[in-house]
């Protein structure tokens, strides 16, 4: 097969790299089957017509203008391995032309759900604090070390958002025989019921749960929608566990609610990342912290490459992509997540 016989794919996955998201074997397969042109995401237009005319796939989520898309008559799919669907391209034009936009973000659902369970267990049983006390020689033995401890089994659990991450979280919680209520205004009641959870209003989820997991994506409609009134409405001592994006929360109000002793919290995400060294959340008692590492496992990244290869093969055979999650024309332009800057 000559160079011009192979279909052309533009690689612009920043901050990811092809080495990060493909195993050695998968990357060799990609390079043998496709002509790969690597590019700066901000300069796709500068690749020139000779490349743009032949480009069939884009691996990444670079900003694209209407004019640049007009120069790409063979473009079939944008394979977003950044995982956030950002409002940086004319989706109406893409849908009109039948160009797929797909994301590999579901690879993070299971590892993030697992660490979410870890946060809940640690909060419920004081695991981190007990370890610190033990290291410092201040440990409390037996029941003395369980003052305030509780079980997840049989508890009331609320989930805000029920996309891939919400579903994965429900699976990892399934063995705890908990009463799980879910709020997701984009999800039909019957789908929630099919997954064995109870559809509920946001108010019900927040006011009747011992543990509240927030896994909702940031949209044009929900930025900062969880504020001081929300935290005040929660059960005293309830745990608020933030796993998706910090922009759905009024973070100052969350810290204030924890500082007051009304609730406890855990978060893997923050309003600014990396977080300033003097940020007050670093020393906030009752707040369990993680540095946006919940999904960043090599095993998850490598699944991205496999998904990309499978869907490119399907499209090469005139079939629709099935392995990655397709963006929906009704919701994609409403997404407001910030791009990741660190893998």
PLY file of the C-alpha trace (Angstrom):
ply
format ascii 1.0
element vertex 343
property float x
property float y
property float z
element edge 342
property int vertex1
property int vertex2
end_header
0.00 0.00 0.00
1.46 3.36 -1.02
1.35 6.50 1.11
-1.40 8.02 -1.04
-3.47 4.81 -0.86
-3.79 5.10 2.90
-6.46 7.24 4.47
-5.13 10.31 6.20
-5.66 11.08 9.88
-4.64 14.32 11.55
-3.27 13.75 15.03
-3.83 16.68 17.41
-4.68 15.09 20.78
-3.02 17.66 23.07
-2.52 17.29 26.01
-2.67 13.59 25.26
-0.11 11.98 22.96
-0.36 9.00 20.67
2.14 7.17 22.90
-0.14 7.75 25.87
-3.38 6.50 24.32
-2.09 3.66 22.16
-0.17 0.55 23.15
2.94 -0.08 21.07
1.06 -2.72 19.10
-1.97 -0.51 18.51
0.16 2.46 17.51
2.03 0.33 14.99
-1.34 -0.78 13.60
-2.51 2.84 13.37
0.63 3.94 11.52
0.58 0.99 9.14
-3.03 1.50 8.16
-3.21 5.31 8.06
-1.05 8.20 7.02
-0.66 10.19 10.24
-0.04 13.92 10.09
0.78 15.35 13.51
-0.26 18.93 14.13
-0.57 21.65 16.74
-4.27 21.79 17.67
-4.26 25.57 17.19
-2.91 25.36 13.64
-5.01 22.81 11.78
-5.82 25.46 9.17
-2.09 25.93 8.57
-1.57 22.36 7.39
-2.37 23.38 3.83
-4.89 22.20 1.30
-2.88 19.13 0.24
-3.37 17.67 3.73
-6.81 19.07 4.53
-8.35 17.83 1.27
-7.39 14.25 2.12
-8.02 14.27 5.88
-10.60 11.64 6.82
-10.16 11.62 10.59
-9.02 14.00 13.32
-7.74 12.44 16.53
-8.22 15.14 19.16
-10.52 18.09 19.84
-8.80 21.04 18.13
-10.64 24.30 17.49
-12.06 24.27 13.96
-13.64 27.11 12.02
-16.35 26.90 9.40
-13.73 27.95 6.82
-11.32 25.18 7.81
-14.06 22.57 7.60
-14.91 23.79 4.09
-11.38 22.79 3.09
-11.88 19.22 4.41
-14.34 17.55 2.00
-13.42 13.99 3.05
-13.60 14.48 6.81
-15.63 11.66 8.31
-15.08 11.85 12.08
-13.51 13.83 14.91
-12.35 11.36 17.55
-12.16 13.35 20.77
-9.58 11.78 23.09
-9.49 14.85 25.34
-12.88 13.54 26.55
-14.54 16.90 27.18
-16.85 18.02 24.37
-15.84 21.66 24.13
-17.69 24.42 22.33
-14.80 25.09 19.93
-16.19 24.07 16.55
-19.39 24.64 14.53
-21.28 21.52 15.48
-24.25 22.51 13.31
-22.00 22.35 10.24
-20.56 19.00 11.31
-23.99 17.46 11.77
-25.28 18.92 8.50
-22.37 17.28 6.67
-22.80 13.98 8.48
-19.42 14.25 10.21
-19.35 12.27 13.44
-18.00 13.72 16.68
-17.22 10.98 19.18
-15.57 10.87 22.58
-13.60 8.24 24.45
-14.50 9.67 27.86
-16.30 6.53 28.97
-12.89 4.90 29.63
-12.69 7.00 32.79
-16.08 6.00 34.18
-15.05 2.83 35.97
-11.80 4.06 37.58
-13.47 7.30 38.70
-16.40 5.36 40.14
-13.98 3.12 42.04
-12.14 6.04 43.62
-15.51 7.59 44.45
-16.35 4.46 46.39
-12.95 4.75 48.07
-13.73 8.33 49.12
-17.06 7.25 50.57
-15.50 4.36 52.50
-12.72 6.56 53.81
-15.18 9.23 54.97
-17.57 6.69 56.49
-14.87 4.87 58.46
-12.31 7.66 58.96
-9.63 5.63 57.19
-7.29 8.48 56.23
-7.51 10.27 59.57
-7.02 6.99 61.46
-3.90 6.26 59.42
-2.46 9.72 60.15
-3.20 9.27 63.85
-1.49 5.87 63.84
1.63 7.28 62.16
1.80 10.00 64.79
1.22 7.60 67.69
-2.22 9.00 68.48
-4.32 6.06 67.34
-7.53 5.04 69.08
-8.13 1.29 69.41
-11.36 -0.62 68.86
-14.61 1.18 69.37
-12.83 4.31 70.59
-11.56 4.73 67.02
-15.03 4.44 65.54
-16.80 7.40 67.09
-18.87 8.85 64.27
-18.12 5.93 61.93
-20.92 4.44 59.84
-21.59 1.88 57.14
-22.37 2.41 53.48
-24.39 -0.80 53.46
-28.08 -0.01 53.71
-27.48 3.74 53.60
-29.28 6.38 51.55
-27.22 7.40 48.56
-27.89 10.16 46.06
-26.31 10.54 42.62
-26.47 13.78 40.64
-26.02 12.89 36.98
-26.44 9.49 35.37
-24.24 9.36 32.31
-21.42 6.84 31.90
-19.93 7.78 35.28
-23.23 7.68 37.12
-23.99 4.24 35.72
-20.51 2.97 36.64
-20.92 4.34 40.15
-24.25 2.57 40.49
-22.56 -0.69 39.50
-19.77 -0.41 42.08
-22.31 0.46 44.77
-24.60 -2.44 43.90
-23.20 -4.80 46.54
-23.96 -2.42 49.41
-27.75 -2.84 49.28
-28.09 0.93 49.49
-31.16 2.98 48.67
-29.99 4.88 45.60
-31.82 7.94 44.28
-30.79 9.75 41.11
-31.38 13.23 39.74
-30.68 13.73 36.05
-32.98 16.06 34.06
-31.62 14.71 30.76
-32.44 11.08 31.57
-35.88 9.45 31.11
-37.43 7.98 34.22
-37.66 4.52 32.67
-33.91 4.33 32.03
-33.19 5.15 35.66
-35.67 2.51 36.78
-34.12 -0.03 34.40
-30.84 0.49 36.26
-32.51 -0.20 39.58
-32.33 3.35 40.96
-35.14 5.63 42.05
-35.72 8.78 39.97
-35.85 11.78 42.26
-35.80 15.56 42.31
-32.57 17.36 43.14
-34.09 18.44 46.45
-34.97 14.86 47.39
-31.53 13.58 46.46
-29.82 16.23 48.55
-32.06 16.25 51.62
-32.51 12.51 52.10
-29.02 11.11 51.38
-26.17 10.11 53.66
-23.78 10.25 50.69
-24.23 12.50 47.66
-22.10 11.78 44.59
-21.93 14.56 41.99
-21.01 13.22 38.56
-22.84 15.70 36.32
-21.10 17.30 33.35
-20.87 21.08 33.23
-23.42 22.58 30.84
-24.68 26.02 29.91
-27.56 25.40 32.35
-25.94 24.07 35.51
-22.74 26.02 36.12
-22.49 26.67 39.86
-25.97 25.29 40.52
-24.91 23.58 43.75
-24.51 26.42 46.23
-24.92 27.41 49.86
-28.66 26.69 49.99
-28.04 23.21 48.63
-25.40 22.38 51.24
-27.55 23.80 54.03
-30.39 21.49 52.97
-28.31 18.33 53.33
-28.48 16.03 56.33
-26.08 17.05 59.07
-22.94 14.94 58.72
-23.77 13.86 55.16
-20.91 13.38 52.71
-20.70 15.40 49.49
-18.41 13.70 46.95
-17.46 15.67 43.82
-16.13 13.58 40.94
-17.02 15.34 37.68
-16.11 19.04 37.37
-15.77 21.78 39.98
-17.73 24.29 37.89
-21.04 22.67 38.86
-20.37 23.75 42.44
-19.97 27.06 44.26
-16.67 25.89 45.71
-16.41 28.63 48.34
-19.87 27.72 49.60
-18.87 24.05 49.72
-15.80 24.86 51.82
-17.91 27.02 54.13
-20.40 24.20 54.65
-17.57 21.82 55.55
-15.86 24.38 57.79
-19.11 24.86 59.70
-19.22 21.14 60.47
-22.60 20.68 58.76
-21.28 18.28 56.09
-18.07 16.53 55.12
-16.74 16.40 51.57
-14.32 14.85 49.14
-13.23 16.16 45.75
-10.99 15.12 42.89
-11.53 18.41 41.00
-11.06 22.11 41.74
-11.93 25.52 40.28
-8.32 26.05 39.23
-5.87 23.28 38.54
-3.17 22.90 39.66
-4.40 24.39 42.91
-2.52 27.27 44.55
-0.25 26.14 47.38
-2.01 28.48 49.79
-5.57 27.54 48.82
-7.63 27.16 52.01
-9.06 23.78 51.00
-5.63 22.23 51.56
-5.96 22.57 55.34
-9.72 22.24 55.67
-10.70 19.64 58.27
-13.46 17.34 57.06
-12.42 17.62 53.42
-10.78 14.66 51.64
-8.61 15.82 48.71
-7.37 14.17 45.51
-5.41 15.88 42.71
-7.64 15.17 39.67
-6.19 11.67 39.44
-9.34 9.57 39.68
-9.41 8.45 36.07
-5.79 8.99 35.06
-4.73 5.35 34.85
-2.56 4.05 32.04
-5.00 1.19 31.53
-7.77 3.74 30.88
-5.68 5.80 28.48
-4.74 2.72 26.47
-8.40 1.76 26.07
-8.84 5.04 24.21
-6.54 3.90 21.44
-8.35 0.59 21.06
-11.69 2.39 20.81
-10.35 4.81 18.20
-8.97 1.99 16.05
-12.19 0.00 16.23
-14.36 2.94 15.20
-12.02 4.01 12.39
-12.18 0.47 11.04
-15.99 0.53 11.16
-16.14 3.83 9.31
-13.62 2.62 6.73
-16.17 -0.11 5.97
-19.03 2.35 5.60
-20.47 1.69 9.07
-21.13 4.17 11.89
-18.80 4.44 14.89
-20.05 2.25 17.72
-17.25 1.97 20.30
-16.88 5.64 21.20
-19.79 7.74 22.42
-21.33 9.93 19.75
-22.07 13.58 20.45
-25.73 14.49 20.19
-26.78 17.54 18.17
-29.26 18.61 20.87
-26.76 18.73 23.72
-23.19 19.00 22.43
-23.14 22.79 22.13
-24.40 23.08 25.71
-21.30 21.46 27.21
-19.09 23.83 29.19
-16.26 21.74 30.67
-12.80 23.27 30.75
-10.13 21.46 28.72
-7.72 19.33 30.69
-4.17 20.63 31.00
-2.59 17.63 32.73
-3.03 13.94 31.88
0 1
1 2
2 3
3 4
4 5
5 6
6 7
7 8
8 9
9 10
10 11
11 12
12 13
13 14
14 15
15 16
16 17
17 18
18 19
19 20
20 21
21 22
22 23
23 24
24 25
25 26
26 27
27 28
28 29
29 30
30 31
31 32
32 33
33 34
34 35
35 36
36 37
37 38
38 39
39 40
40 41
41 42
42 43
43 44
44 45
45 46
46 47
47 48
48 49
49 50
50 51
51 52
52 53
53 54
54 55
55 56
56 57
57 58
58 59
59 60
60 61
61 62
62 63
63 64
64 65
65 66
66 67
67 68
68 69
69 70
70 71
71 72
72 73
73 74
74 75
75 76
76 77
77 78
78 79
79 80
80 81
81 82
82 83
83 84
84 85
85 86
86 87
87 88
88 89
89 90
90 91
91 92
92 93
93 94
94 95
95 96
96 97
97 98
98 99
99 100
100 101
101 102
102 103
103 104
104 105
105 106
106 107
107 108
108 109
109 110
110 111
111 112
112 113
113 114
114 115
115 116
116 117
117 118
118 119
119 120
120 121
121 122
122 123
123 124
124 125
125 126
126 127
127 128
128 129
129 130
130 131
131 132
132 133
133 134
134 135
135 136
136 137
137 138
138 139
139 140
140 141
141 142
142 143
143 144
144 145
145 146
146 147
147 148
148 149
149 150
150 151
151 152
152 153
153 154
154 155
155 156
156 157
157 158
158 159
159 160
160 161
161 162
162 163
163 164
164 165
165 166
166 167
167 168
168 169
169 170
170 171
171 172
172 173
173 174
174 175
175 176
176 177
177 178
178 179
179 180
180 181
181 182
182 183
183 184
184 185
185 186
186 187
187 188
188 189
189 190
190 191
191 192
192 193
193 194
194 195
195 196
196 197
197 198
198 199
199 200
200 201
201 202
202 203
203 204
204 205
205 206
206 207
207 208
208 209
209 210
210 211
211 212
212 213
213 214
214 215
215 216
216 217
217 218
218 219
219 220
220 221
221 222
222 223
223 224
224 225
225 226
226 227
227 228
228 229
229 230
230 231
231 232
232 233
233 234
234 235
235 236
236 237
237 238
238 239
239 240
240 241
241 242
242 243
243 244
244 245
245 246
246 247
247 248
248 249
249 250
250 251
251 252
252 253
253 254
254 255
255 256
256 257
257 258
258 259
259 260
260 261
261 262
262 263
263 264
264 265
265 266
266 267
267 268
268 269
269 270
270 271
271 272
272 273
273 274
274 275
275 276
276 277
277 278
278 279
279 280
280 281
281 282
282 283
283 284
284 285
285 286
286 287
287 288
288 289
289 290
290 291
291 292
292 293
293 294
294 295
295 296
296 297
297 298
298 299
299 300
300 301
301 302
302 303
303 304
304 305
305 306
306 307
307 308
308 309
309 310
310 311
311 312
312 313
313 314
314 315
315 316
316 317
317 318
318 319
319 320
320 321
321 322
322 323
323 324
324 325
325 326
326 327
327 328
328 329
329 330
330 331
331 332
332 333
333 334
334 335
335 336
336 337
337 338
338 339
339 340
340 341
341 342
